[in-house]
Structures are given as structure tokens and as C-alpha cells.
Amino acid sequence: GNVTAMDRSLSYWFDRLTADYFWITLERRIYSALKMIQFIYYPILAIIGVPVNLLTIGILSQGKCGLCKCVTRYLVAMSAADLLVIILDLIMRHIPIVYREQFQFLRHSLPVCNIHAVLRYTVTDCSVWFTVTFTFDRFVAICCQKLKIKYCREKTAAVVVGTVTVLSCLKNIIWYFMLKCWYRLVNKPWFCLVRKGVRQSRVWGAIESLHTILTPGIPFVMILLLNALIVRHILVSSRGRKRLRAHSSGESRRDPEMESRRKSIILLLVISGNFILLWAMLMAYSIWFRIGWLVSVSVQLPRFVRELGFMLQLLSCCTNTAIYAVTQTQFREQLKTVLKYPFTTIDKFIQCREDLNH
């Protein structure tokens, strides 16, 4: 109890976890355990996430993965947004909060928190809405054959990605005026100091509620709805094709069209499912928190739900490469080539030196 609020070292959370005090409830012990895990989890996630997303961007940009150009454009945009989330949210926000004692200089020497907040919220919105636009593109490609020719093009994908980026920037500029430029170093949605009178205003509540609804509330609903429509369409069309092929004589049982659709739907469902699973907890906490703030609900979700939600949300920025490697054979081959490149280069250099010596 004598430890100050600013002293949040690893030993502090270990003491909170192991101390035999009646007032340390199970909820507090779980929270302390998660805070201890974050000391290792966040740095490892940053070390893995940055190079993994850079690799993904490089491999996809070459266009040798057997994906159509519009799909490649969306996947590159998603990886780029994920990379920026890792830099702006994980490295520049969560790690300084966890290692607060080592980053105290942020509170006094870097008055840029409101700019950081605008950029962080913008790239997070982009990461979420790029997933929605990719899902919609696949919905059009699979379910709307007439619209497919006009919509599923690289040029259209570029326009959609650019539009989402601009709208995300415009949507989040408001944070610059509502937050102060100084860091608060607290793991809450507002990690900057709040301007006087803003926190208690109805405008603040409305903006926060709208922010939660737009990201990730509406994307959740849209992704679930689009995936349900896609699965329904594929089930109906596959039954029809089976009946037609059953009445045809002398045809091979292999159906290239259905195989192509199967690969496309696997990639789509895995990406969408990954987003929904890893964002669900943070979305539930954010919505419940806003309801509690607006209508004074007495029962609040435990704090460890928020911490686990942040951890899972950040993990979602590092998983797409694994998804592509598992579901896309050509991406896996390109990834192997890139990973082997340093060793093959060294081997060639050694062989060249041996040939010169001989």
C-alpha cells in the first residue's frame, strides 16, 4: 500500500500477485498476472511484428503469390496499416506504459501526445476498415458477377484504400483539440491528458461513443453479415453446380471453378475470423464502458478484460503473415525464398572465395 501509483515495476506486480492480503481479490491477481506478462509479451510482439509485416509487404508487392491485383492491393494496405499500429500503438504507447519508470521523460519532454493520438487512432481505423473493404471486395467477386468486372480491379482497390485513409484522418482530427499535448502514461483509451472540461462534457461522451461504434462496432456487423452472405451463396451455388455436373456425361469430377472459390473463401474466412476473435474482447469492454459512463451502470467489467483486450487486439496485427503462409502455397514458397536468401548468399560467397583460391 506504500508503493506510489507511479511505481509499476515488474517486482511491484509480482508482489501484488503473490501477497497474502485479504483485500487482493482474484480479479486483482489476474490483473497483476497480465501486467507481469506484458513486460515480456509486448517487447516480443514488437520484435516479431515489425519484420514480419515488412516481409509481408515486400513479398505481396512483388505480385508473385498467385493473387489478383486488387486482392494484393488490399492485403498490402492491411499489412502496412498493421505495421503502423505496431509502431504507433504498441511501441510508442503500450511499451512506455508498461516500462513507465524508463519512459518518464515522455511526460515532460515530448509534448506531442495529441498528435500521436490522432495518428494512432487513424492507423487503427485504417487497419480495421481495410479488413472490411477486403471482405466487401471478395463478396462482390463471389456473389455479384455482373458488378465484379467493374469493381474488382486494382484501380478501384487503390481508390477505396485512399478514400478510407483520408476519411480516417478526417474522423480522428477531433482528438487533437480534445486532448492535451502531454502524455498521461495510463493504459486507458485516453492515454493523453484531457483538456479541462472536456471529460465531463456531453460532446466528449458522444464522440467516444461514436468512435466505438464506427471502430470496431460497425465493422464487426458488416464482416459477419458479408461472410454469412458469402457462405450462403457458395453453399447454394455449389449444390447447383453438383447437380449440373451430375447430369453431364464424360466430365472430370475435378471442378477448377469450385477449387478456386474454395481457396478464396478460406483466405477470407480465416482473415475475418482472426479479426473478430482478437477484437471481440476489446470491443465488448469499450461498449460496456461507454454504456456505464452514459447511464451510470453499477456493474463494470473487470480491468483485466481491458488489458487482455488490448493484448489480443495488438496480436491481430502480427497474425496475417501466418494466415497467408498457411492458406497460400505461393506466398509460402516466396517466404521460404526470402528467409533462405541470406544463407544462399553467404554460401555463394564462400564458394566464390574457394574457386578463387583454387
C-alpha positions in Angstrom: 0.0 0.0 0.0 3.0 2.3 0.4 4.0 1.9 -3.2 3.2 5.1 -5.1 1.0 5.0 -8.2 4.0 5.7 -10.4 6.0 2.7 -9.2 4.7 0.0 -11.5 7.8 -2.2 -12.0 7.8 -5.9 -12.5 8.6 -6.5 -8.8 5.5 -4.5 -7.9 3.1 -6.6 -9.9 4.8 -9.8 -8.7 4.2 -8.7 -5.1 0.6 -7.9 -5.9 0.2 -11.4 -7.4 1.8 -13.3 -4.6 1.0 -11.2 -1.5 -1.4 -12.9 1.0 -3.7 -9.9 1.8 -7.5 -10.3 2.1 -8.1 -7.2 0.0 -6.2 -8.6 -3.0 -9.1 -10.3 -4.8 -8.9 -12.9 -7.6 -9.7 -10.1 -10.1 -6.7 -8.1 -8.9 -4.5 -11.1 -9.0 -5.5 -11.9 -12.6 -4.9 -8.2 -13.5 -1.4 -8.3 -11.8 -0.6 -11.5 -13.7 -1.4 -9.9 -17.0 0.7 -6.8 -16.2 3.6 -9.1 -15.5 3.1 -11.0 -18.8 3.0 -7.6 -20.6 6.7 -6.9 -19.6 7.7 -9.8 -21.8 4.8 -10.1 -24.2 4.9 -6.5 -25.6 8.6 -6.4 -26.5 8.4 -9.8 -28.1 5.4 -8.8 -30.1 7.2 -5.7 -31.3 10.4 -7.6 -32.2 8.3 -10.1 -34.3 5.6 -7.8 -35.6 7.8 -5.2 -37.4 9.9 -7.5 -39.5 7.0 -9.9 -40.2 4.8 -7.1 -41.6 7.8 -5.7 -43.6 8.4 -9.2 -45.1 4.7 -9.5 -45.9 4.6 -6.1 -47.7 7.7 -6.9 -49.7 6.5 -10.4 -50.7 3.0 -9.3 -51.7 4.2 -6.2 -53.5 6.2 -8.4 -56.0 2.9 -9.9 -57.2 4.2 -13.5 -57.3 1.7 -15.1 -54.9 -0.9 -16.0 -57.4 -3.4 -13.4 -56.1 -5.3 -11.0 -58.3 -4.0 -7.4 -58.3 -7.0 -6.0 -56.3 -6.6 -8.6 -53.6 -2.9 -7.9 -53.4 -3.6 -4.2 -53.1 -5.9 -4.7 -50.1 -3.5 -7.2 -48.4 -0.6 -4.8 -48.8 -2.6 -2.0 -47.3 -3.7 -4.2 -44.4 -0.1 -5.1 -43.7 1.1 -1.5 -43.9 -1.6 -0.4 -41.5 -0.8 -3.2 -39.1 2.9 -2.2 -39.2 1.9 1.4 -38.3 -0.3 0.2 -35.5 2.6 -1.8 -34.0 4.8 1.3 -34.2 2.4 3.9 -33.0 0.3 1.8 -30.6 2.5 -1.0 -29.3 6.0 0.6 -29.4 5.1 4.2 -28.7 2.2 3.7 -26.3 1.9 0.3 -24.6 5.6 -0.4 -24.1 6.2 3.1 -22.4 3.2 2.5 -20.2 4.5 -1.0 -19.1 8.0 0.3 -18.6 6.8 3.6 -17.1 9.9 4.3 -15.0 12.1 4.1 -18.0 9.9 6.4 -20.1 9.2 9.2 -17.6 10.8 11.6 -20.0 7.7 11.3 -22.2 5.6 13.1 -19.6 7.8 16.1 -19.5 10.0 16.5 -22.7 7.8 15.4 -25.6 4.6 17.5 -26.0 3.2 15.6 -28.9 0.6 13.2 -27.3 -2.4 14.7 -29.1 -0.6 14.4 -32.5 0.3 10.8 -31.5 -3.3 10.1 -30.6 -4.6 11.3 -34.0 -2.1 9.1 -35.8 -2.7 6.1 -33.6 -6.5 6.3 -34.0 -6.1 6.9 -37.7 -4.0 3.8 -38.4 -6.2 1.7 -36.2 -9.2 2.8 -38.1 -7.4 2.0 -41.4 -6.4 -1.4 -40.2 -10.0 -2.3 -39.3 -11.7 -0.8 -42.3 -9.2 -2.2 -44.8 -10.4 -5.6 -43.5 -14.0 -4.5 -44.2 -13.2 -3.3 -47.7 -11.3 -6.5 -48.5 -14.3 -8.6 -47.3 -16.6 -6.5 -49.4 -14.4 -6.9 -52.4 -14.5 -10.7 -52.0 -18.2 -10.5 -51.5 -18.6 -8.7 -54.8 -16.2 -11.1 -56.6 -18.1 -14.2 -55.3 -21.7 -13.1 -55.1 -22.1 -10.3 -57.7 -20.8 -11.5 -61.0 -22.1 -8.5 -63.0 -20.5 -6.0 -60.7 -17.3 -8.0 -60.4 -15.8 -6.8 -63.7 -16.2 -3.1 -62.8 -15.5 -3.2 -59.1 -12.8 -5.9 -58.6 -9.9 -4.0 -60.2 -6.6 -2.7 -59.0 -7.6 0.9 -59.7 -10.8 0.5 -57.7 -8.9 -1.0 -54.8 -6.4 1.9 -54.8 -9.3 4.4 -54.7 -11.0 2.6 -51.9 -7.8 2.3 -49.8 -7.1 6.0 -50.4 -10.6 7.1 -49.5 -10.6 5.0 -46.3 -7.3 6.6 -45.3 -8.5 10.2 -45.9 -11.8 9.6 -44.1 -9.9 8.0 -41.1 -7.6 11.1 -40.9 -10.6 13.5 -41.0 -12.5 11.5 -38.4 -9.7 11.5 -35.9 -8.5 15.1 -36.2 -11.0 15.9 -33.4 -8.7 14.2 -30.8 -6.1 16.9 -31.5 -8.4 19.5 -30.0 -9.8 17.4 -27.2 -6.6 16.0 -25.8 -3.6 17.9 -24.4 -0.1 17.5 -25.9 1.3 15.8 -22.7 1.4 12.1 -22.1 -0.5 10.6 -19.2 1.1 7.1 -19.4 -2.1 5.3 -18.3 -3.4 2.3 -20.2 -6.8 3.7 -20.9 -8.4 4.8 -24.2 -7.3 8.3 -23.4 -3.6 7.9 -22.8 -3.0 11.7 -23.1 -4.0 14.4 -20.6 -7.6 15.6 -21.3 -8.3 19.3 -21.8 -10.2 21.0 -18.9 -14.0 20.5 -19.0 -13.9 18.0 -21.9 -14.1 14.8 -19.9 -17.4 15.8 -18.3 -19.0 17.2 -21.4 -21.7 15.5 -23.4 -19.6 16.2 -26.6 -16.8 14.0 -25.2 -19.3 11.2 -24.4 -20.9 11.4 -27.8 -17.5 11.4 -29.6 -16.2 8.4 -27.7 -19.5 6.5 -28.2 -19.4 7.3 -32.0 -15.7 6.3 -32.1 -16.5 2.9 -30.6 -19.5 2.4 -32.9 -17.5 3.2 -36.0 -14.4 1.2 -34.9 -14.9 -1.6 -34.4 -18.7 -1.8 -33.9 -20.0 -1.3 -37.5 -17.0 -3.3 -39.0 -17.9 -6.3 -36.8 -21.5 -6.3 -38.0 -20.5 -5.8 -41.6 -17.9 -8.5 -41.6 -20.3 -11.0 -40.0 -23.1 -10.1 -42.4 -20.9 -10.2 -45.6 -19.3 -13.5 -44.6 -22.7 -15.0 -43.9 -24.0 -13.9 -47.3 -20.8 -15.3 -49.0 -21.1 -18.7 -47.3 -24.8 -18.9 -48.1 -24.1 -18.0 -51.8 -21.3 -20.6 -52.0 -23.4 -23.4 -50.5 -26.3 -22.6 -52.9 -24.1 -22.4 -56.0 -22.1 -25.5 -55.1 -25.3 -27.5 -54.9 -26.4 -26.2 -58.2 -23.0 -27.0 -59.9 -23.0 -30.5 -58.4 -26.5 -31.2 -59.9 -25.4 -29.8 -63.3 -22.2 -31.8 -63.3 -24.1 -35.0 -62.2 -26.3 -34.7 -65.3 -23.3 -34.1 -67.6 -21.6 -37.2 -69.0 -17.8 -37.7 -69.6 -16.8 -34.7 -67.5 -14.0 -34.9 -64.9 -15.0 -34.8 -61.3 -12.5 -32.0 -60.7 -14.1 -28.6 -60.7 -11.4 -25.9 -61.1 -14.0 -23.1 -60.5 -15.1 -24.5 -57.1 -11.4 -25.1 -56.2 -10.6 -21.5 -56.9 -13.6 -20.3 -54.9 -12.6 -22.7 -52.0 -9.1 -21.1 -51.8 -10.6 -17.6 -51.9 -13.2 -18.3 -49.2 -10.7 -20.0 -46.9 -8.4 -16.9 -47.0 -11.4 -14.6 -46.5 -12.9 -16.5 -43.6 -9.6 -17.0 -41.8 -8.8 -13.3 -42.0 -12.3 -12.3 -41.0 -12.4 -14.8 -38.2 -9.0 -13.7 -36.9 -10.2 -10.1 -36.8 -13.4 -11.0 -35.0 -11.9 -13.3 -32.4 -9.0 -11.0 -31.5 -11.0 -7.7 -31.4 -14.1 -9.1 -29.7 -13.0 -8.7 -26.1 -11.8 -5.1 -26.5 -15.0 -4.2 -28.4 -17.2 -5.7 -25.6 -15.3 -3.8 -22.9 -15.4 -0.5 -24.9 -19.1 -0.7 -25.5 -19.9 -1.7 -21.9 -17.6 1.0 -20.6 -19.4 3.7 -22.6 -22.8 2.4 -21.6 -21.7 2.5 -17.9 -20.4 6.1 -18.4 -23.6 7.3 -20.0 -26.3 5.6 -17.9 -24.3 5.0 -14.7 -24.4 1.2 -14.7 -23.2 0.0 -11.3 -21.7 -3.3 -12.6 -18.5 -2.8 -14.6 -16.3 -5.4 -16.4 -13.0 -6.3 -14.6 -10.0 -4.3 -15.5 -8.2 -7.4 -16.7 -10.7 -7.7 -19.5 -9.5 -4.4 -20.9 -5.8 -5.4 -20.6 -6.5 -8.8 -22.3 -8.5 -7.0 -25.0 -5.5 -4.7 -25.8 -3.1 -7.7 -25.9 -5.3 -9.6 -28.3 -6.0 -6.6 -30.5 -2.3 -5.9 -30.9 -1.7 -9.6 -31.6 -4.1 -9.3 -34.6 -1.5 -7.0 -36.2 1.0 -9.8 -36.3 -1.1 -12.8 -37.4 -1.9 -12.1 -41.1 1.5 -13.3 -42.3 1.0 -16.7 -40.6 -2.5 -16.8 -42.2 -1.1 -16.2 -45.7 1.6 -18.7 -45.1 -0.9 -21.4 -44.1 -3.5 -20.7 -46.7 -1.5 -19.6 -49.7 1.0 -22.0 -51.2 2.8 -19.5 -53.4 3.1 -17.0 -50.6 4.7 -19.8 -48.5 7.2 -20.5 -51.3 8.1 -16.8 -51.6 8.5 -16.6 -47.8 10.9 -19.6 -47.8 12.9 -18.0 -50.6 13.2 -14.7 -48.7 14.2 -16.4 -45.5 16.8 -18.6 -47.3 18.2 -15.7 -49.2 20.9 -14.6 -46.6 22.1 -18.2 -46.2 22.2 -18.8 -50.0 24.1 -15.5 -50.5 26.7 -16.5 -47.8 27.0 -19.9 -49.4 27.6 -18.5 -52.9 30.2 -16.0 -51.4 32.1 -18.9 -49.7 32.0 -21.0 -52.9 33.2 -18.0 -54.9 36.1 -17.4 -52.5 37.1 -21.1 -52.7 37.0 -21.1 -56.5 39.3 -18.0 -56.5 41.7 -19.7 -54.1 41.9 -22.7 -56.3 
